[in-house]
């Protein structure tokens, strides 16, 4: 599994909040899915409230 760095922003109560996180995944698509799942769980967000701008291996 590779480590991917995912960057983006999500809709917080006080506006947009930027983030950068490291996700272990077999490919880029799975890394994006895990990012949606992680931020949705931690911050009670829907996928439409999370915007991923960049994924790097």
PDB file of N, CA, C and O in Angstrom:
ATOM      1  N   UNK A   1       0.834  -1.181   0.000  1.00  0.00           N
ATOM      2  CA  UNK A   1       0.000   0.000   0.000  1.00  0.00           C
ATOM      3  C   UNK A   1       0.877   1.242   0.000  1.00  0.00           C
ATOM      4  O   UNK A   1       1.932   1.278   0.633  1.00  0.00           O
ATOM      5  N   UNK A   2       0.427   2.242  -0.711  1.00  0.00           N
ATOM      6  CA  UNK A   2       1.147   3.508  -0.794  1.00  0.00           C
ATOM      7  C   UNK A   2       0.511   4.520   0.143  1.00  0.00           C
ATOM      8  O   UNK A   2      -0.645   4.380   0.544  1.00  0.00           O
ATOM      9  N   UNK A   3       1.279   5.534   0.480  1.00  0.00           N
ATOM     10  CA  UNK A   3       0.749   6.638   1.273  1.00  0.00           C
ATOM     11  C   UNK A   3       0.469   7.797   0.334  1.00  0.00           C
ATOM     12  O   UNK A   3       1.353   8.243  -0.397  1.00  0.00           O
ATOM     13  N   UNK A   4      -0.761   8.282   0.356  1.00  0.00           N
ATOM     14  CA  UNK A   4      -1.178   9.399  -0.478  1.00  0.00           C
ATOM     15  C   UNK A   4      -1.409  10.619   0.404  1.00  0.00           C
ATOM     16  O   UNK A   4      -1.940  10.506   1.509  1.00  0.00           O
ATOM     17  N   UNK A   5      -1.010  11.779  -0.089  1.00  0.00           N
ATOM     18  CA  UNK A   5      -1.289  13.039   0.589  1.00  0.00           C
ATOM     19  C   UNK A   5      -2.488  13.665  -0.111  1.00  0.00           C
ATOM     20  O   UNK A   5      -2.444  13.951  -1.307  1.00  0.00           O
ATOM     21  N   UNK A   6      -3.558  13.873   0.650  1.00  0.00           N
ATOM     22  CA  UNK A   6      -4.795  14.414   0.103  1.00  0.00           C
ATOM     23  C   UNK A   6      -4.982  15.819   0.658  1.00  0.00           C
ATOM     24  O   UNK A   6      -4.924  16.030   1.869  1.00  0.00           O
ATOM     25  N   UNK A   7      -5.209  16.786  -0.243  1.00  0.00           N
ATOM     26  CA  UNK A   7      -5.428  18.172   0.154  1.00  0.00           C
ATOM     27  C   UNK A   7      -6.805  18.609  -0.313  1.00  0.00           C
ATOM     28  O   UNK A   7      -7.311  18.139  -1.333  1.00  0.00           O
ATOM     29  N   UNK A   8      -7.400  19.514   0.446  1.00  0.00           N
ATOM     30  CA  UNK A   8      -8.701  20.030   0.069  1.00  0.00           C
ATOM     31  C   UNK A   8      -9.255  20.938   1.141  1.00  0.00           C
ATOM     32  O   UNK A   8      -8.514  21.497   1.950  1.00  0.00           O
ATOM     33  N   UNK A   9     -10.579  21.080   1.139  1.00  0.00           N
ATOM     34  CA  UNK A   9     -11.241  21.914   2.137  1.00  0.00           C
ATOM     35  C   UNK A   9     -12.607  21.319   2.438  1.00  0.00           C
ATOM     36  O   UNK A   9     -13.153  20.541   1.656  1.00  0.00           O
ATOM     37  N   UNK A  10     -13.144  21.700   3.582  1.00  0.00           N
ATOM     38  CA  UNK A  10     -14.488  21.259   3.934  1.00  0.00           C
ATOM     39  C   UNK A  10     -15.248  22.415   4.553  1.00  0.00           C
ATOM     40  O   UNK A  10     -14.664  23.384   5.038  1.00  0.00           O
ATOM     41  N   UNK A  11     -16.559  22.289   4.526  1.00  0.00           N
ATOM     42  CA  UNK A  11     -17.433  23.344   5.009  1.00  0.00           C
ATOM     43  C   UNK A  11     -17.572  23.222   6.527  1.00  0.00           C
ATOM     44  O   UNK A  11     -18.217  22.304   7.033  1.00  0.00           O
ATOM     45  N   UNK A  12     -16.953  24.167   7.243  1.00  0.00           N
ATOM     46  CA  UNK A  12     -17.040  24.198   8.700  1.00  0.00           C
ATOM     47  C   UNK A  12     -18.102  25.225   9.107  1.00  0.00           C
ATOM     48  O   UNK A  12     -18.656  25.927   8.260  1.00  0.00           O
ATOM     49  N   UNK A  13     -18.371  25.302  10.380  1.00  0.00           N
ATOM     50  CA  UNK A  13     -19.382  26.246  10.870  1.00  0.00           C
ATOM     51  C   UNK A  13     -19.005  27.698  10.608  1.00  0.00           C
ATOM     52  O   UNK A  13     -19.871  28.546  10.389  1.00  0.00           O
ATOM     53  N   UNK A  14     -17.698  27.977  10.633  1.00  0.00           N
ATOM     54  CA  UNK A  14     -17.240  29.359  10.454  1.00  0.00           C
ATOM     55  C   UNK A  14     -16.646  29.599   9.069  1.00  0.00           C
ATOM     56  O   UNK A  14     -15.832  30.509   8.911  1.00  0.00           O
ATOM     57  N   UNK A  15     -17.023  28.820   8.071  1.00  0.00           N
ATOM     58  CA  UNK A  15     -16.526  28.995   6.710  1.00  0.00           C
ATOM     59  C   UNK A  15     -15.771  27.774   6.232  1.00  0.00           C
ATOM     60  O   UNK A  15     -15.893  26.694   6.809  1.00  0.00           O
ATOM     61  N   UNK A  16     -14.995  27.945   5.181  1.00  0.00           N
ATOM     62  CA  UNK A  16     -14.211  26.848   4.627  1.00  0.00           C
ATOM     63  C   UNK A  16     -12.962  26.607   5.459  1.00  0.00           C
ATOM     64  O   UNK A  16     -12.289  27.554   5.864  1.00  0.00           O
ATOM     65  N   UNK A  17     -12.654  25.347   5.715  1.00  0.00           N
ATOM     66  CA  UNK A  17     -11.470  24.955   6.475  1.00  0.00           C
ATOM     67  C   UNK A  17     -10.603  24.080   5.575  1.00  0.00           C
ATOM     68  O   UNK A  17     -11.069  23.063   5.062  1.00  0.00           O
ATOM     69  N   UNK A  18      -9.349  24.470   5.383  1.00  0.00           N
ATOM     70  CA  UNK A  18      -8.422  23.692   4.560  1.00  0.00           C
ATOM     71  C   UNK A  18      -7.878  22.509   5.349  1.00  0.00           C
ATOM     72  O   UNK A  18      -7.800  22.552   6.577  1.00  0.00           O
ATOM     73  N   UNK A  19      -7.503  21.448   4.628  1.00  0.00           N
ATOM     74  CA  UNK A  19      -6.901  20.296   5.289  1.00  0.00           C
ATOM     75  C   UNK A  19      -5.862  19.652   4.384  1.00  0.00           C
ATOM     76  O   UNK A  19      -5.873  19.831   3.166  1.00  0.00           O
ATOM     77  N   UNK A  20      -4.976  18.907   5.004  1.00  0.00           N
ATOM     78  CA  UNK A  20      -4.004  18.058   4.315  1.00  0.00           C
ATOM     79  C   UNK A  20      -3.821  16.837   5.194  1.00  0.00           C
ATOM     80  O   UNK A  20      -3.492  16.966   6.374  1.00  0.00           O
ATOM     81  N   UNK A  21      -4.029  15.654   4.638  1.00  0.00           N
ATOM     82  CA  UNK A  21      -3.947  14.439   5.422  1.00  0.00           C
ATOM     83  C   UNK A  21      -3.225  13.346   4.640  1.00  0.00           C
ATOM     84  O   UNK A  21      -3.244  13.336   3.410  1.00  0.00           O
ATOM     85  N   UNK A  22      -2.597  12.435   5.357  1.00  0.00           N
ATOM     86  CA  UNK A  22      -1.914  11.293   4.743  1.00  0.00           C
ATOM     87  C   UNK A  22      -2.802  10.064   4.908  1.00  0.00           C
ATOM     88  O   UNK A  22      -3.232   9.745   6.017  1.00  0.00           O
ATOM     89  N   UNK A  23      -3.072   9.379   3.804  1.00  0.00           N
ATOM     90  CA  UNK A  23      -3.949   8.213   3.793  1.00  0.00           C
ATOM     91  C   UNK A  23      -3.203   7.043   3.157  1.00  0.00           C
ATOM     92  O   UNK A  23      -2.606   7.199   2.092  1.00  0.00           O
ATOM     93  N   UNK A  24      -3.230   5.879   3.795  1.00  0.00           N
ATOM     94  CA  UNK A  24      -2.650   4.668   3.199  1.00  0.00           C
ATOM     95  C   UNK A  24      -3.731   3.969   2.390  1.00  0.00           C
ATOM     96  O   UNK A  24      -4.809   3.667   2.901  1.00  0.00           O
ATOM     97  N   UNK A  25      -3.427   3.714   1.118  1.00  0.00           N
ATOM     98  CA  UNK A  25      -4.401   3.074   0.240  1.00  0.00           C
ATOM     99  C   UNK A  25      -3.676   2.403  -0.925  1.00  0.00           C
ATOM    100  O   UNK A  25      -2.549   2.774  -1.253  1.00  0.00           O
ATOM    101  N   UNK A  26      -4.321   1.415  -1.552  1.00  0.00           N
ATOM    102  CA  UNK A  26      -3.692   0.745  -2.689  1.00  0.00           C
ATOM    103  C   UNK A  26      -3.649   1.598  -3.959  1.00  0.00           C
ATOM    104  O   UNK A  26      -2.767   1.415  -4.798  1.00  0.00           O
ATOM    105  N   UNK A  27      -4.607   2.538  -4.105  1.00  0.00           N
ATOM    106  CA  UNK A  27      -4.590   3.424  -5.269  1.00  0.00           C
ATOM    107  C   UNK A  27      -5.261   4.760  -4.933  1.00  0.00           C
ATOM    108  O   UNK A  27      -5.798   4.942  -3.840  1.00  0.00           O
ATOM    109  N   UNK A  28      -5.220   5.686  -5.892  1.00  0.00           N
ATOM    110  CA  UNK A  28      -5.705   7.049  -5.668  1.00  0.00           C
ATOM    111  C   UNK A  28      -7.209   7.096  -5.389  1.00  0.00           C
ATOM    112  O   UNK A  28      -7.655   7.860  -4.533  1.00  0.00           O
ATOM    113  N   UNK A  29      -7.986   6.289  -6.103  1.00  0.00           N
ATOM    114  CA  UNK A  29      -9.440   6.287  -5.915  1.00  0.00           C
ATOM    115  C   UNK A  29      -9.825   5.848  -4.503  1.00  0.00           C
ATOM    116  O   UNK A  29     -10.727   6.426  -3.897  1.00  0.00           O
ATOM    117  N   UNK A  30      -9.153   4.845  -3.989  1.00  0.00           N
ATOM    118  CA  UNK A  30      -9.433   4.367  -2.632  1.00  0.00           C
ATOM    119  C   UNK A  30      -9.016   5.426  -1.609  1.00  0.00           C
ATOM    120  O   UNK A  30      -9.684   5.596  -0.589  1.00  0.00           O
ATOM    121  N   UNK A  31      -7.924   6.133  -1.872  1.00  0.00           N
ATOM    122  CA  UNK A  31      -7.480   7.203  -0.974  1.00  0.00           C
ATOM    123  C   UNK A  31      -8.531   8.303  -0.889  1.00  0.00           C
ATOM    124  O   UNK A  31      -8.783   8.840   0.190  1.00  0.00           O
ATOM    125  N   UNK A  32      -9.142   8.639  -2.013  1.00  0.00           N
ATOM    126  CA  UNK A  32     -10.199   9.659  -2.027  1.00  0.00           C
ATOM    127  C   UNK A  32     -11.406   9.173  -1.232  1.00  0.00           C
ATOM    128  O   UNK A  32     -11.963   9.923  -0.431  1.00  0.00           O
ATOM    129  N   UNK A  33     -11.811   7.931  -1.445  1.00  0.00           N
ATOM    130  CA  UNK A  33     -12.957   7.371  -0.722  1.00  0.00           C
ATOM    131  C   UNK A  33     -12.707   7.352   0.784  1.00  0.00           C
ATOM    132  O   UNK A  33     -13.598   7.689   1.564  1.00  0.00           O
ATOM    133  N   UNK A  34     -11.510   6.963   1.195  1.00  0.00           N
ATOM    134  CA  UNK A  34     -11.185   6.921   2.626  1.00  0.00           C
ATOM    135  C   UNK A  34     -11.156   8.321   3.226  1.00  0.00           C
ATOM    136  O   UNK A  34     -11.502   8.500   4.394  1.00  0.00           O
ATOM    137  N   UNK A  35     -10.748   9.311   2.445  1.00  0.00           N
ATOM    138  CA  UNK A  35     -10.762  10.699   2.920  1.00  0.00           C
ATOM    139  C   UNK A  35     -12.194  11.153   3.167  1.00  0.00           C
ATOM    140  O   UNK A  35     -12.490  11.744   4.205  1.00  0.00           O
ATOM    141  N   UNK A  36     -13.085  10.878   2.214  1.00  0.00           N
ATOM    142  CA  UNK A  36     -14.500  11.213   2.407  1.00  0.00           C
ATOM    143  C   UNK A  36     -15.049  10.527   3.659  1.00  0.00           C
ATOM    144  O   UNK A  36     -15.751  11.159   4.448  1.00  0.00           O
ATOM    145  N   UNK A  37     -14.742   9.260   3.845  1.00  0.00           N
ATOM    146  CA  UNK A  37     -15.247   8.504   4.992  1.00  0.00           C
ATOM    147  C   UNK A  37     -14.705   9.057   6.305  1.00  0.00           C
ATOM    148  O   UNK A  37     -15.449   9.207   7.274  1.00  0.00           O
ATOM    149  N   UNK A  38     -13.401   9.363   6.336  1.00  0.00           N
ATOM    150  CA  UNK A  38     -12.768   9.859   7.560  1.00  0.00           C
ATOM    151  C   UNK A  38     -13.313  11.231   7.968  1.00  0.00           C
ATOM    152  O   UNK A  38     -13.674  11.440   9.126  1.00  0.00           O
ATOM    153  N   UNK A  39     -13.370  12.159   7.019  1.00  0.00           N
ATOM    154  CA  UNK A  39     -13.840  13.501   7.356  1.00  0.00           C
ATOM    155  C   UNK A  39     -15.341  13.520   7.615  1.00  0.00           C
ATOM    156  O   UNK A  39     -15.815  14.283   8.457  1.00  0.00           O
ATOM    157  N   UNK A  40     -16.085  12.695   6.904  1.00  0.00           N
ATOM    158  CA  UNK A  40     -17.517  12.599   7.163  1.00  0.00           C
ATOM    159  C   UNK A  40     -17.792  12.088   8.563  1.00  0.00           C
ATOM    160  O   UNK A  40     -18.714  12.558   9.229  1.00  0.00           O
ATOM    161  N   UNK A  41     -16.999  11.132   9.009  1.00  0.00           N
ATOM    162  CA  UNK A  41     -17.163  10.553  10.336  1.00  0.00           C
ATOM    163  C   UNK A  41     -16.725  11.513  11.439  1.00  0.00           C
ATOM    164  O   UNK A  41     -17.448  11.709  12.416  1.00  0.00           O
ATOM    165  N   UNK A  42     -15.552  12.107  11.286  1.00  0.00           N
ATOM    166  CA  UNK A  42     -15.002  12.978  12.330  1.00  0.00           C
ATOM    167  C   UNK A  42     -15.760  14.293  12.479  1.00  0.00           C
ATOM    168  O   UNK A  42     -15.931  14.793  13.591  1.00  0.00           O
ATOM    169  N   UNK A  43     -16.217  14.855  11.349  1.00  0.00           N
ATOM    170  CA  UNK A  43     -16.801  16.193  11.369  1.00  0.00           C
ATOM    171  C   UNK A  43     -18.290  16.210  11.018  1.00  0.00           C
ATOM    172  O   UNK A  43     -18.872  17.283  10.852  1.00  0.00           O
ATOM    173  N   UNK A  44     -18.902  15.051  10.904  1.00  0.00           N
ATOM    174  CA  UNK A  44     -20.327  14.920  10.573  1.00  0.00           C
ATOM    175  C   UNK A  44     -20.664  15.687   9.297  1.00  0.00           C
ATOM    176  O   UNK A  44     -21.586  16.502   9.270  1.00  0.00           O
ATOM    177  N   UNK A  45     -19.889  15.407   8.228  1.00  0.00           N
ATOM    178  CA  UNK A  45     -20.068  16.086   6.950  1.00  0.00           C
ATOM    179  C   UNK A  45     -20.589  15.121   5.898  1.00  0.00           C
ATOM    180  O   UNK A  45     -20.368  13.912   5.977  1.00  0.00           O
ATOM    181  N   UNK A  46     -21.281  15.673   4.914  1.00  0.00           N
ATOM    182  CA  UNK A  46     -21.675  14.902   3.747  1.00  0.00           C
ATOM    183  C   UNK A  46     -20.607  15.088   2.678  1.00  0.00           C
ATOM    184  O   UNK A  46     -19.821  16.033   2.736  1.00  0.00           O
ATOM    185  N   UNK A  47     -20.579  14.198   1.715  1.00  0.00           N
ATOM    186  CA  UNK A  47     -19.569  14.263   0.657  1.00  0.00           C
ATOM    187  C   UNK A  47     -19.626  15.577  -0.117  1.00  0.00           C
ATOM    188  O   UNK A  47     -18.597  16.060  -0.590  1.00  0.00           O
ATOM    189  N   UNK A  48     -20.804  16.152  -0.248  1.00  0.00           N
ATOM    190  CA  UNK A  48     -20.931  17.414  -0.982  1.00  0.00           C
ATOM    191  C   UNK A  48     -20.297  18.580  -0.231  1.00  0.00           C
ATOM    192  O   UNK A  48     -20.047  19.629  -0.824  1.00  0.00           O
ATOM    193  N   UNK A  49     -20.032  18.414   1.062  1.00  0.00           N
ATOM    194  CA  UNK A  49     -19.420  19.465   1.868  1.00  0.00           C
ATOM    195  C   UNK A  49     -17.899  19.348   1.904  1.00  0.00           C
ATOM    196  O   UNK A  49     -17.230  20.181   2.517  1.00  0.00           O
ATOM    197  N   UNK A  50     -17.347  18.326   1.256  1.00  0.00           N
ATOM    198  CA  UNK A  50     -15.901  18.100   1.231  1.00  0.00           C
ATOM    199  C   UNK A  50     -15.420  18.274  -0.204  1.00  0.00           C
ATOM    200  O   UNK A  50     -15.948  17.647  -1.122  1.00  0.00           O
ATOM    201  N   UNK A  51     -14.418  19.123  -0.393  1.00  0.00           N
ATOM    202  CA  UNK A  51     -13.857  19.352  -1.723  1.00  0.00           C
ATOM    203  C   UNK A  51     -12.388  18.933  -1.718  1.00  0.00           C
ATOM    204  O   UNK A  51     -11.573  19.515  -1.003  1.00  0.00           O
ATOM    205  N   UNK A  52     -12.061  17.931  -2.511  1.00  0.00           N
ATOM    206  CA  UNK A  52     -10.680  17.454  -2.617  1.00  0.00           C
ATOM    207  C   UNK A  52     -10.051  18.125  -3.830  1.00  0.00           C
ATOM    208  O   UNK A  52     -10.561  18.021  -4.946  1.00  0.00           O
ATOM    209  N   UNK A  53      -8.930  18.818  -3.597  1.00  0.00           N
ATOM    210  CA  UNK A  53      -8.289  19.570  -4.673  1.00  0.00           C
ATOM    211  C   UNK A  53      -7.081  18.862  -5.263  1.00  0.00           C
ATOM    212  O   UNK A  53      -6.777  19.046  -6.442  1.00  0.00           O
ATOM    213  N   UNK A  54      -6.379  18.047  -4.460  1.00  0.00           N
ATOM    214  CA  UNK A  54      -5.153  17.423  -4.956  1.00  0.00           C
ATOM    215  C   UNK A  54      -4.867  16.123  -4.215  1.00  0.00           C
ATOM    216  O   UNK A  54      -5.073  16.022  -3.005  1.00  0.00           O
ATOM    217  N   UNK A  55      -4.391  15.135  -4.957  1.00  0.00           N
ATOM    218  CA  UNK A  55      -3.965  13.857  -4.382  1.00  0.00           C
ATOM    219  C   UNK A  55      -2.578  13.556  -4.939  1.00  0.00           C
ATOM    220  O   UNK A  55      -2.385  13.517  -6.154  1.00  0.00           O
ATOM    221  N   UNK A  56      -1.607  13.342  -4.039  1.00  0.00           N
ATOM    222  CA  UNK A  56      -0.235  13.043  -4.452  1.00  0.00           C
ATOM    223  C   UNK A  56       0.196  11.709  -3.862  1.00  0.00           C
ATOM    224  O   UNK A  56      -0.136  11.384  -2.722  1.00  0.00           O
ATOM    225  N   UNK A  57       0.933  10.946  -4.645  1.00  0.00           N
ATOM    226  CA  UNK A  57       1.439   9.657  -4.170  1.00  0.00           C
ATOM    227  C   UNK A  57       2.660   9.851  -3.309  1.00  0.00           C
ATOM    228  O   UNK A  57       3.229   8.877  -2.816  1.00  0.00           O
TER     229      UNK A  57
END
